Each structure stands twice: as C-alpha cells, then as structure tokens.
Amino acid sequence: MKNTINLKTVITAIVLGVATTSAQEVKNYDQGFRLGFGLNGGLPLNDPYDFNLGADARLQYNLSQRYSLTLTTGFSNMFVSGDNNDLGYIPAKAGFKAFVLKDQLI
C-alpha cells in the first residue's frame, strides 16, 4: 500500500508540474523589421514661408512588444510665394520607441 500512495503522489506531482509549465509558457514575439511611409504638411511660423509639404520613410526594428529602434528620413519643402526661394531639406532621425503603459501594447 505504501508504494501505491507514493506512486499516486509522484504521478499527481508530474501532472501538476506539466500543467503549470504549460500555463506559464510565453508566446514568442516576432522580432523583425517594419517599413512605413507618410506624408506631412505644415504651416511655418516664420516669414517668408507659406506652407510645408513632405514625405517620410521609417524603418523600425522591434526588439520586443514594448521596445523598438527607429530610423526615419524623407524630404520636406518649405514654399515661398514669388521667385524660386523655396527651402528643401532632408531630415534624418534615429530613435528608440517604448510603450510604457500596458494598454498600449500592439
């Protein structure tokens, strides 16, 4: 009888251990690159510029569900009425993105 009780205890412990391990399994997050494009516009605050138009491209690498590295570039042009005095520029930005609140996870 004593061996039967020990065998039942061992089997119960194994079943509970497997069930607990399965319940705590973490879903693998797909780390990878994302590419995005955007258009932007604006109203400059300094004279003589009238308005701004541009296009951007962003490359993002997801480190985890909460953290990403980003690289953004594009072309923007500030327009001036009259002669060819427009100002065109290429912005470049490298960054780190973090979702700090739980409800912002993708």
All heavy atoms as an XYZ file, in Angstrom:
815
protein
N       0.809     -1.196      0.000
C       0.000      0.000      0.000
C       0.853      1.261      0.000
O       0.483      2.220     -0.634
C      -0.892      0.040      1.248
C      -2.084     -0.792      1.152
S      -3.450      0.245      0.727
C      -4.653     -1.003      0.613
N       1.933      1.217      0.728
C       2.771      2.394      0.826
C       3.343      2.765     -0.533
O       3.408      3.933     -0.883
C       3.883      2.130      1.837
C       4.560      3.360      2.295
C       5.480      3.049      3.437
C       5.913      4.338      4.084
N       6.812      4.156      5.168
N       3.734      1.807     -1.359
C       4.259      2.078     -2.700
C       3.187      2.671     -3.601
O       3.477      3.507     -4.431
C       4.808      0.794     -3.321
C       6.099      0.365     -2.644
O       6.760      1.176     -2.007
N       6.440     -0.900     -2.764
N       1.933      2.259     -3.468
C       0.845      2.781     -4.277
C       0.596      4.252     -3.966
O       0.395      5.060     -4.862
C      -0.445      1.964     -4.023
O      -0.166      0.591     -4.201
C      -1.543      2.394     -4.965
N       0.627      4.625     -2.710
C       0.413      6.018     -2.329
C       1.548      6.879     -2.868
O       1.317      7.961     -3.393
C       0.295      6.155     -0.800
C      -0.976      5.444     -0.329
C       0.267      7.616     -0.392
C      -1.110      5.359      1.163
N       2.756      6.425     -2.768
C       3.887      7.191     -3.284
C       3.820      7.322     -4.803
O       4.149      8.369     -5.345
C       5.211      6.543     -2.873
C       5.507      6.772     -1.403
O       4.988      7.700     -0.806
N       6.337      5.916     -0.840
N       3.383      6.269     -5.494
C       3.260      6.320     -6.944
C       2.171      7.318     -7.355
O       2.357      8.100     -8.283
C       2.959      4.928     -7.499
C       2.899      4.797     -9.005
C       4.229      5.228     -9.625
C       2.556      3.383     -9.402
N       1.041      7.334     -6.631
C      -0.023      8.301     -6.914
C       0.473      9.721     -6.658
O       0.173     10.643     -7.413
C      -1.253      8.014     -6.057
C      -2.047      6.818     -6.481
C      -3.244      6.626     -5.582
C      -4.011      5.382     -5.954
N      -5.167      5.172     -5.086
N       1.226      9.909     -5.610
C       1.762     11.236     -5.287
C       2.723     11.708     -6.374
O       2.678     12.867     -6.811
C       2.494     11.203     -3.927
O       1.603     10.711     -2.930
C       2.987     12.576     -3.542
N       3.577     10.806     -6.844
C       4.537     11.155     -7.892
C       3.806     11.495     -9.196
O       4.111     12.489     -9.853
C       5.546     10.008     -8.103
C       6.388     10.236     -9.346
C       6.426      9.844     -6.880
N       2.812     10.692     -9.572
C       2.054     10.941    -10.797
C       1.299     12.268    -10.689
O       1.286     13.060    -11.622
C       1.089      9.769    -11.095
C       1.899      8.536    -11.480
C       0.098     10.142    -12.187
C       1.084      7.283    -11.631
N       0.696     12.547     -9.542
C      -0.012     13.811     -9.339
C       0.950     14.991     -9.448
O       0.635     16.010    -10.085
C      -0.707     13.820     -7.967
O      -1.586     12.701     -7.882
C      -1.472     15.100     -7.754
N       2.118     14.866     -8.861
C       3.101     15.950     -8.921
C       3.563     16.192    -10.358
O       3.724     17.347    -10.789
C       4.292     15.631     -8.028
N       3.751     15.128    -11.130
C       4.180     15.260    -12.528
C       3.083     15.946    -13.339
O       3.353     16.869    -14.115
C       4.559     13.895    -13.124
C       5.854     13.399    -12.481
C       4.715     13.988    -14.633
C       6.223     11.978    -12.858
N       1.840     15.523    -13.173
C       0.722     16.113    -13.922
C       0.567     17.594    -13.573
O       0.408     18.442    -14.458
C      -0.589     15.339    -13.645
C      -1.797     16.094    -14.178
C      -0.507     13.955    -14.254
N       0.647     17.947    -12.295
C       0.537     19.348    -11.893
C       1.718     20.165    -12.412
O       1.554     21.307    -12.830
C       0.434     19.469    -10.375
C      -0.892     19.018     -9.760
C      -0.822     19.079     -8.240
C      -2.043     19.864    -10.266
N       2.899     19.587    -12.398
C       4.075     20.288    -12.905
C       3.969     20.563    -14.391
O       4.277     21.670    -14.853
N       3.496     19.596    -15.174
C       3.326     19.793    -16.611
C       2.236     20.811    -16.883
O       2.380     21.694    -17.733
C       3.023     18.443    -17.314
C       2.604     18.664    -18.754
C       4.234     17.533    -17.232
N       1.127     20.753    -16.150
C       0.034     21.699    -16.340
C       0.479     23.118    -15.990
O       0.147     24.077    -16.683
C      -1.167     21.294    -15.490
N       1.241     23.263    -14.928
C       1.726     24.583    -14.535
C       2.722     25.119    -15.552
O       2.684     26.291    -15.915
C       2.392     24.512    -13.144
O       1.454     23.973    -12.225
C       2.835     25.877    -12.686
N       3.598     24.278    -16.049
C       4.573     24.699    -17.045
C       3.882     25.123    -18.332
O       4.234     26.125    -18.940
C       5.571     23.561    -17.343
O       6.196     23.181    -16.124
C       6.615     23.996    -18.329
N       2.875     24.409    -18.763
C       2.145     24.757    -19.976
C       1.397     26.078    -19.811
O       1.319     26.872    -20.737
C       1.151     23.656    -20.339
O       1.841     22.466    -20.615
N       0.868     26.340    -18.637
C       0.108     27.561    -18.411
C       1.014     28.796    -18.396
O       0.576     29.890    -18.705
C      -0.655     27.469    -17.098
N       2.281     28.626    -18.049
C       3.187     29.760    -17.961
C       4.031     29.937    -19.212
O       4.933     30.758    -19.236
C       4.109     29.596    -16.752
C       3.360     29.664    -15.439
C       4.272     29.434    -14.257
O       5.443     29.138    -14.418
N       3.726     29.556    -13.070
N       3.748     29.192    -20.250
C       4.523     29.295    -21.478
C       4.324     30.672    -22.111
O       3.219     31.157    -22.243
C       4.069     28.204    -22.453
C       4.897     28.143    -23.708
C       4.468     26.980    -24.583
O       4.241     25.897    -24.041
O       4.346     27.183    -25.789
N       5.422     31.325    -22.489
C       5.381     32.665    -23.059
C       5.309     32.553    -24.573
O       6.079     31.828    -25.188
C       6.636     33.470    -22.648
C       6.630     34.825    -23.311
C       6.698     33.596    -21.149
N       4.376     33.290    -25.157
C       4.229     33.287    -26.609
C       5.414     34.021    -27.238
O       5.770     35.113    -26.817
C       2.922     33.985    -26.991
C       2.581     33.855    -28.436
C       1.215     34.456    -28.704
C       0.851     34.278    -30.148
N      -0.440     34.853    -30.461
N       6.034     33.423    -28.234
C       7.196     34.008    -28.895
C       6.759     35.213    -29.715
O       5.844     35.141    -30.505
C       7.867     32.963    -29.781
C       9.191     33.450    -30.322
O       9.730     34.444    -29.849
N       9.717     32.748    -31.284
N       7.446     36.353    -29.537
C       7.124     37.574    -30.256
C       7.975     37.644    -31.512
O       9.178     37.410    -31.471
C       7.372     38.799    -29.369
C       7.018     40.079    -30.047
C       5.702     40.405    -30.291
C       8.000     40.945    -30.479
C       5.359     41.566    -30.932
C       7.672     42.120    -31.115
C       6.350     42.418    -31.337
O       6.024     43.576    -31.982
N       7.355     37.991    -32.624
C       8.041     38.054    -33.912
C       8.873     39.330    -33.995
O       8.342     40.408    -34.200
C       7.014     38.010    -35.046
C       7.660     38.022    -36.411
O       8.820     37.577    -36.517
O       7.017     38.470    -37.375
N      10.169     39.182    -33.792
C      11.069     40.326    -33.942
C      11.328     40.503    -35.420
O      11.593     39.546    -36.124
C      12.385     40.087    -33.231
C      12.269     40.042    -31.733
C      13.608     39.752    -31.098
O      14.382     38.980    -31.606
N      13.860     40.401    -29.979
N      11.275     41.717    -35.874
C      11.517     41.929    -37.289
C      11.432     43.387    -37.655
O      11.209     44.259    -36.822
N      11.630     43.632    -38.938
C      11.618     44.987    -39.464
C      10.223     45.363    -39.958
O       9.489     44.510    -40.452
C      12.604     45.113    -40.633
C      14.037     45.079    -40.192
C      14.764     43.906    -40.231
C      14.654     46.228    -39.744
C      16.091     43.880    -39.840
C      15.973     46.218    -39.341
C      16.691     45.035    -39.388
N       9.888     46.627    -39.819
C       8.658     47.196    -40.370
C       9.049     48.431    -41.159
O       9.908     49.195    -40.744
C       7.688     47.588    -39.266
C       7.132     46.414    -38.517
C       6.202     46.921    -37.437
N       5.758     45.817    -36.634
C       4.490     45.551    -36.390
N       3.549     46.330    -36.873
N       4.156     44.531    -35.657
N       8.400     48.621    -42.286
C       8.667     49.760    -43.141
C       7.384     50.557    -43.289
O       6.324     49.993    -43.561
C       9.168     49.288    -44.503
C       9.521     50.364    -45.521
C      10.680     51.212    -45.022
C       9.870     49.726    -46.854
N       7.465     51.864    -43.109
C       6.284     52.707    -43.219
C       6.584     53.978    -43.990
O       7.726     54.446    -44.029
N       5.551     54.516    -44.625
C       5.663     55.738    -45.418
C       4.590     56.719    -44.963
O       3.515     56.304    -44.537
C       5.479     55.447    -46.912
C       6.498     54.487    -47.457
C       6.205     53.149    -47.583
C       7.754     54.944    -47.833
C       7.144     52.263    -48.075
C       8.699     54.070    -48.330
C       8.400     52.728    -48.450
N       4.880     58.011    -45.088
C       3.900     59.004    -44.683
C       4.078     60.314    -45.418
O       5.141     60.599    -45.976
N       3.016     61.086    -45.438
C       3.025     62.440    -45.993
C       2.792     63.409    -44.846
O       2.078     63.094    -43.898
C       1.922     62.600    -47.034
C       2.014     61.710    -48.264
C       0.769     61.885    -49.129
C       3.265     62.035    -49.058
N       3.401     64.589    -44.938
C       3.182     65.568    -43.887
C       3.058     66.957    -44.479
O       3.506     67.221    -45.588
C       4.294     65.509    -42.827
C       5.657     65.734    -43.415
O       5.916     66.776    -44.008
N       6.550     64.774    -43.249
N       2.431     67.796    -43.753
C       2.259     69.184    -44.156
C       2.253     70.071    -42.938
O       2.045     69.610    -41.821
N       2.517     71.351    -43.162
C       2.541     72.252    -42.023
C       2.484     73.703    -42.432
O       2.586     74.042    -43.611
N       2.297     74.527    -41.435
C       2.289     75.976    -41.619
C       3.462     76.552    -40.832
O       3.435     76.563    -39.597
C       0.976     76.574    -41.119
C      -0.273     76.132    -41.871
C      -1.528     76.654    -41.181
C      -0.214     76.608    -43.305
N       4.517     77.008    -41.511
C       5.682     77.580    -40.823
C       5.307     78.841    -40.059
O       4.429     79.611    -40.474
C       6.654     77.898    -41.953
C       6.212     77.039    -43.093
C       4.733     76.897    -42.951
N       5.977     79.083    -38.951
C       5.704     80.246    -38.117
C       6.542     81.459    -38.518
O       6.246     82.574    -38.096
C       5.966     79.898    -36.650
C       5.090     78.784    -36.079
C       5.501     78.463    -34.657
C       3.630     79.158    -36.137
N       7.598     81.265    -39.276
C       8.473     82.375    -39.671
C       8.170     82.821    -41.092
O       7.942     82.001    -41.977
C       9.940     81.955    -39.583
C      10.375     81.688    -38.167
O       9.797     82.215    -37.233
N      11.393     80.861    -38.005
N       8.202     84.126    -41.309
C       8.088     84.657    -42.667
C       9.397     84.390    -43.376
O      10.437     84.309    -42.737
C       7.812     86.165    -42.627
C       6.391     86.456    -42.167
O       5.545     85.570    -42.350
O       6.160     87.541    -41.627
N       9.473     84.210    -44.608
C       8.524     84.418    -45.688
C       7.832     83.127    -46.129
O       7.179     83.102    -47.157
C       9.421     84.938    -46.802
C      10.687     84.177    -46.631
C      10.828     84.031    -45.129
N       7.975     82.032    -45.382
C       7.453     80.738    -45.818
C       5.941     80.670    -45.657
O       5.374     81.136    -44.680
C       8.126     79.607    -45.044
C       9.632     79.642    -45.206
C      10.453     80.027    -44.161
C      10.211     79.312    -46.418
C      11.825     80.076    -44.321
C      11.579     79.357    -46.588
C      12.381     79.741    -45.539
O      13.735     79.793    -45.701
N       5.277     80.059    -46.685
C       3.819     79.983    -46.697
C       3.298     78.659    -46.153
O       2.380     78.623    -45.344
C       3.285     80.190    -48.117
C       3.614     81.573    -48.650
O       3.602     82.526    -47.844
O       3.890     81.695    -49.857
N       3.873     77.550    -46.617
C       3.448     76.235    -46.148
C       4.569     75.232    -46.401
O       5.535     75.507    -47.105
C       2.132     75.785    -46.806
C       2.206     75.609    -48.298
C       2.405     74.356    -48.850
C       2.056     76.707    -49.143
C       2.464     74.205    -50.214
C       2.113     76.555    -50.515
C       2.324     75.299    -51.053
N       4.408     74.043    -45.823
C       5.413     72.988    -45.889
C       4.751     71.699    -46.334
O       3.673     71.347    -45.841
C       6.038     72.822    -44.495
C       7.096     71.749    -44.441
O       7.369     71.102    -45.422
N       7.691     71.576    -43.277
N       5.370     70.978    -47.261
C       4.926     69.647    -47.674
C       6.122     68.711    -47.666
O       7.242     69.123    -47.993
C       4.330     69.667    -49.087
C       2.968     70.304    -49.256
C       2.564     70.322    -50.723
C       1.926     69.558    -48.439
N       5.869     67.445    -47.314
C       6.969     66.497    -47.287
C       6.495     65.063    -47.296
O       5.305     64.767    -47.187
N       7.458     64.168    -47.443
C       7.206     62.726    -47.408
C       8.292     62.087    -46.554
O       9.448     62.521    -46.567
C       7.217     62.144    -48.814
N       7.912     61.059    -45.797
C       8.836     60.382    -44.895
C       8.795     58.875    -45.120
O       7.777     58.322    -45.543
C       8.458     60.637    -43.431
C       8.612     62.078    -43.021
O       9.553     62.728    -43.522
O       7.798     62.549    -42.220
N       9.912     58.230    -44.784
C      10.004     56.766    -44.753
C      10.603     56.380    -43.411
O      11.559     57.001    -42.941
C      10.862     56.249    -45.892
N      10.015     55.367    -42.769
C      10.501     54.914    -41.464
C      10.805     53.423    -41.512
O       9.997     52.625    -41.969
C       9.465     55.161    -40.378
C       9.904     54.559    -39.021
C       8.881     54.718    -37.952
N       8.882     56.118    -37.574
C       8.024     56.641    -36.715
N       7.091     55.915    -36.174
N       8.095     57.916    -36.408
N      11.972     53.077    -41.007
C      12.363     51.686    -40.817
C      12.383     51.442    -39.318
O      13.032     52.180    -38.573
C      13.730     51.416    -41.434
C      14.229     49.981    -41.353
C      13.311     49.048    -42.136
C      15.650     49.896    -41.882
N      11.659     50.430    -38.873
C      11.548     50.136    -37.442
C      11.914     48.683    -37.206
O      11.458     47.798    -37.918
C      10.114     50.397    -36.976
C       9.853     50.035    -35.537
C       8.447     50.405    -35.122
O       7.968     51.489    -35.404
N       7.777     49.489    -34.446
N      12.747     48.437    -36.192
C      13.091     47.069    -35.787
C      12.533     46.846    -34.393
O      12.875     47.566    -33.447
C      14.601     46.842    -35.788
C      14.956     45.440    -35.377
C      14.710     44.372    -36.234
C      15.505     45.171    -34.134
C      15.008     43.084    -35.860
C      15.810     43.888    -33.753
C      15.557     42.846    -34.612
O      15.845     41.560    -34.250
N      11.659     45.862    -34.254
C      11.033     45.562    -32.974
C      11.951     44.667    -32.151
O      12.214     43.526    -32.529
C       9.691     44.876    -33.186
C       8.718     45.767    -33.903
O       8.741     46.974    -33.741
N       7.865     45.187    -34.712
N      12.420     45.183    -31.033
C      13.235     44.391    -30.118
C      12.356     43.449    -29.298
O      12.742     42.322    -29.000
C      14.018     45.308    -29.179
C      15.000     46.268    -29.854
C      15.539     47.265    -28.846
C      16.119     45.486    -30.498
N      11.173     43.933    -28.912
C      10.183     43.165    -28.165
C       8.832     43.833    -28.403
O       8.730     44.736    -29.227
C      10.518     43.139    -26.673
O      10.365     44.417    -26.118
N       7.810     43.387    -27.680
C       6.498     44.029    -27.825
C       6.515     45.456    -27.294
O       5.703     46.271    -27.700
C       5.426     43.237    -27.080
C       4.938     42.035    -27.840
C       3.784     41.387    -27.128
O       3.866     41.116    -25.942
N       2.714     41.141    -27.850
N       7.416     45.782    -26.413
C       7.450     47.099    -25.782
C       8.515     48.036    -26.328
O       8.410     49.241    -26.144
C       7.669     46.952    -24.279
C       6.503     46.342    -23.570
C       6.723     46.444    -22.069
N       5.593     45.922    -21.346
C       4.578     46.655    -20.925
N       4.549     47.924    -21.176
N       3.594     46.105    -20.262
N       9.561     47.531    -26.975
C      10.691     48.366    -27.363
C      11.051     48.184    -28.830
O      11.079     47.068    -29.329
C      11.910     48.044    -26.495
C      11.625     48.151    -25.024
C      11.564     47.029    -24.222
C      11.392     49.393    -24.441
C      11.290     47.122    -22.877
C      11.114     49.498    -23.090
C      11.071     48.361    -22.314
O      10.789     48.475    -20.979
N      11.353     49.316    -29.496
C      11.719     49.299    -30.912
C      12.804     50.340    -31.172
O      12.895     51.350    -30.482
C      10.518     49.625    -31.795
O       9.483     48.697    -31.606
N      13.600     50.085    -32.209
C      14.557     51.051    -32.719
C      14.006     51.595    -34.030
O      13.447     50.836    -34.826
C      15.914     50.390    -32.966
C      16.603     49.793    -31.751
C      17.862     49.047    -32.182
C      16.937     50.869    -30.747
N      14.148     52.903    -34.276
C      13.599     53.501    -35.491
C      14.649     54.334    -36.211
O      15.562     54.881    -35.598
C      12.388     54.405    -35.177
O      12.805     55.471    -34.340
C      11.277     53.621    -34.509
N      14.493     54.418    -37.525
C      15.301     55.285    -38.377
C      14.343     55.907    -39.383
O      13.670     55.207    -40.137
C      16.383     54.485    -39.099
C      17.297     55.266    -40.028
C      18.074     56.319    -39.262
C      18.251     54.328    -40.738
N      14.265     57.250    -39.370
C      13.316     57.967    -40.226
C      14.058     58.995    -41.063
O      14.933     59.695    -40.560
C      12.251     58.685    -39.366
O      11.645     57.737    -38.496
C      11.184     59.319    -40.225
N      13.696     59.083    -42.338
C      14.234     60.103    -43.229
C      13.169     60.451    -44.258
O      12.117     59.818    -44.311
C      15.539     59.653    -43.899
O      16.122     60.765    -44.576
C      15.306     58.513    -44.867
N      13.441     61.423    -45.095
C      12.469     61.826    -46.102
C      12.907     63.094    -46.794
O      14.102     63.402    -46.866
N      11.931     63.841    -47.280
C      12.199     65.122    -47.916
C      11.065     66.073    -47.568
O       9.891     65.702    -47.643
C      12.303     64.985    -49.436
C      12.580     66.293    -50.109
C      13.850     66.830    -50.107
C      11.558     67.008    -50.718
C      14.115     68.056    -50.702
C      11.808     68.230    -51.331
C      13.102     68.756    -51.323
N      11.406     67.289    -47.171
C      10.418     68.327    -46.877
C      10.782     69.586    -47.650
O      11.958     69.867    -47.878
C      10.377     68.645    -45.385
O       9.822     67.578    -44.668
N       9.770     70.322    -48.055
C       9.983     71.559    -48.805
C       9.112     72.655    -48.203
O       7.916     72.479    -48.025
C       9.637     71.360    -50.279
C      10.171     72.493    -51.128
O      11.333     72.858    -51.014
N       9.325     73.046    -51.974
N       9.737     73.796    -47.881
C       9.014     74.964    -47.395
C       8.860     75.921    -48.565
O       9.852     76.362    -49.151
C       9.769     75.607    -46.237
C       9.878     74.663    -45.052
S      10.790     75.366    -43.693
C       9.492     76.258    -42.887
N       7.614     76.217    -48.920
C       7.302     77.006    -50.108
C       7.188     78.491    -49.779
O       6.673     78.867    -48.727
C       5.993     76.524    -50.737
C       6.089     75.134    -51.289
C       5.716     74.036    -50.530
C       6.560     74.929    -52.575
C       5.794     72.763    -51.042
C       6.649     73.652    -53.100
C       6.272     72.569    -52.327
N       7.657     79.311    -50.743
C       7.587     80.765    -50.650
C       6.904     81.263    -51.908
O       7.219     80.813    -53.008
C       9.001     81.383    -50.550
C       8.926     82.900    -50.512
C       9.729     80.851    -49.345
N       5.956     82.169    -51.761
C       5.329     82.747    -52.955
C       6.319     83.706    -53.615
O       7.105     84.373    -52.948
C       4.036     83.468    -52.589
O       4.305     84.482    -51.653
N       6.321     83.701    -54.929
C       7.237     84.576    -55.656
C       8.331     83.776    -56.345
O       8.102     82.695    -56.871
N       9.535     84.335    -56.351
C      10.671     83.695    -57.039
C      11.041     82.360    -56.392
O      10.501     81.977    -55.358
C      11.880     84.636    -57.025
C      11.629     85.884    -57.851
O      10.802     85.820    -58.781
O      12.261     86.919    -57.549
N      11.997     81.700    -56.987
C      12.438     80.380    -56.510
C      13.259     80.500    -55.227
O      14.475     80.361    -55.229
C      13.256     79.671    -57.586
C      12.421     79.273    -58.758
O      11.223     79.046    -58.607
N      13.021     79.172    -59.927
N      12.607     80.770    -54.138
C      13.278     80.860    -52.842
C      12.848     79.731    -51.912
O      13.000     79.841    -50.699
C      12.976     82.210    -52.172
C      13.594     83.355    -52.925
O      14.660     83.196    -53.517
N      12.934     84.496    -52.909
N      12.278     78.672    -52.484
C      11.832     77.550    -51.650
C      13.022     76.944    -50.919
O      14.153     76.967    -51.383
C      11.175     76.480    -52.509
C       9.873     76.954    -53.127
O       9.391     78.026    -52.734
O       9.366     76.246    -54.011
N      12.740     76.370    -49.750
C      13.765     75.714    -48.947
C      13.430     74.228    -48.859
O      12.414     73.847    -48.276
C      13.830     76.325    -47.546
C      14.746     75.629    -46.548
C      16.200     75.732    -47.019
C      14.582     76.225    -45.171
N      14.256     73.386    -49.443
C      14.080     71.943    -49.360
C      15.138     71.362    -48.441
O      16.290     71.780    -48.444
N      14.747     70.385    -47.632
C      15.712     69.766    -46.716
C      15.361     68.301    -46.499
O      14.232     67.861    -46.708
C      15.783     70.529    -45.383
C      14.474     70.618    -44.629
C      14.166     69.718    -43.634
C      13.547     71.612    -44.927
C      12.974     69.797    -42.945
C      12.365     71.714    -44.239
C      12.078     70.801    -43.243
O      10.898     70.876    -42.564
N      16.371     67.554    -46.084
C      16.230     66.117    -45.825
C      16.455     65.876    -44.336
O      17.596     65.903    -43.868
C      17.232     65.298    -46.658
C      16.980     65.523    -48.136
C      17.141     63.818    -46.295
C      18.024     64.891    -49.035
N      15.379     65.661    -43.579
C      15.563     65.369    -42.151
C      15.958     63.897    -41.957
O      15.569     63.022    -42.730
C      14.181     65.639    -41.551
C      13.237     65.410    -42.680
C      13.973     65.788    -43.940
N      16.748     63.638    -40.937
C      17.128     62.269    -40.567
C      17.014     62.141    -39.056
O      17.429     63.032    -38.315
C      18.538     61.966    -41.030
N      16.415     61.031    -38.619
C      16.208     60.843    -37.185
C      16.374     59.369    -36.836
O      15.811     58.497    -37.498
C      14.801     61.312    -36.802
C      14.456     61.121    -35.350
C      13.102     61.710    -34.995
C      11.975     60.941    -35.622
N      10.649     61.342    -35.139
N      17.153     59.098    -35.806
C      17.261     57.759    -35.233
C      16.634     57.821    -33.853
O      16.777     58.820    -33.143
C      18.714     57.316    -35.153
N      15.920     56.765    -33.477
C      15.233     56.836    -32.198
C      14.999     55.496    -31.545
O      15.276     54.431    -32.109
N      14.482     55.572    -30.348
C      14.112     54.423    -29.520
C      12.670     54.627    -29.103
O      12.316     55.677    -28.558
C      15.031     54.347    -28.297
C      14.676     53.252    -27.343
C      15.016     51.951    -27.625
C      14.012     53.532    -26.166
C      14.698     50.931    -26.740
C      13.686     52.532    -25.282
C      14.043     51.227    -25.570
N      11.817     53.642    -29.378
C      10.391     53.737    -29.044
C      10.085     52.757    -27.919
O      10.496     51.598    -27.969
C       9.549     53.389    -30.262
C       8.070     53.600    -30.042
C       7.194     53.002    -31.121
C       7.452     53.528    -32.478
N       6.471     53.037    -33.473
N       9.369     53.242    -26.891
C       8.988     52.390    -25.757
C       7.525     52.593    -25.448
O       7.053     53.728    -25.378
C       9.838     52.733    -24.543
N       6.798     51.498    -25.297
C       5.413     51.535    -24.828
C       5.462     51.283    -23.324
O       5.742     50.170    -22.890
C       4.569     50.472    -25.523
C       4.410     50.723    -26.985
C       5.176     50.056    -27.921
C       3.476     51.645    -27.448
C       5.033     50.282    -29.267
C       3.312     51.881    -28.796
C       4.095     51.202    -29.712
N       5.214     52.315    -22.528
C       5.364     52.208    -21.087
C       4.075     51.811    -20.369
O       4.126     51.338    -19.250
C       5.942     53.501    -20.491
C       7.346     53.742    -20.987
C       5.063     54.688    -20.825
N       2.938     52.014    -20.991
C       1.659     51.638    -20.376
C       1.203     50.303    -20.937
O       1.395     50.002    -22.112
C       0.601     52.701    -20.649
C       0.938     54.102    -20.124
C      -0.161     55.084    -20.532
C       1.102     54.089    -18.623
N       0.574     49.479    -20.116
C       0.159     48.148    -20.514
C      -0.875     48.154    -21.634
O      -0.892     47.283    -22.463
C      -0.394     47.360    -19.318
C       0.667     46.961    -18.340
C       0.082     46.131    -17.226
C       1.161     45.749    -16.238
N       0.644     44.936    -15.161
N      -1.768     49.131    -21.658
C      -2.838     49.154    -22.647
C      -2.368     49.615    -24.030
O      -3.138     49.633    -24.963
C      -4.012     50.012    -22.186
C      -3.622     51.472    -21.997
O      -2.419     51.763    -21.942
O      -4.544     52.295    -21.882
N      -1.089     49.960    -24.194
C      -0.582     50.416    -25.482
C       0.142     49.312    -26.243
O       0.728     49.577    -27.262
C       0.365     51.587    -25.295
C      -0.339     52.838    -24.858
C       0.625     54.017    -24.753
O       1.812     53.839    -24.626
N       0.079     55.193    -24.812
N       0.113     48.089    -25.772
C       0.796     47.007    -26.465
C       0.090     46.693    -27.769
O      -1.130     46.744    -27.868
C       0.850     45.756    -25.611
C       1.804     45.830    -24.432
C       1.746     44.552    -23.636
C       3.215     46.086    -24.885
N       0.881     46.376    -28.773
C       0.348     46.062    -30.104
C      -0.276     44.688    -30.090
O       0.222     43.759    -29.581
C       1.462     46.134    -31.152
C       2.025     47.534    -31.196
C       0.953     45.717    -32.509
C       3.247     47.700    -32.048
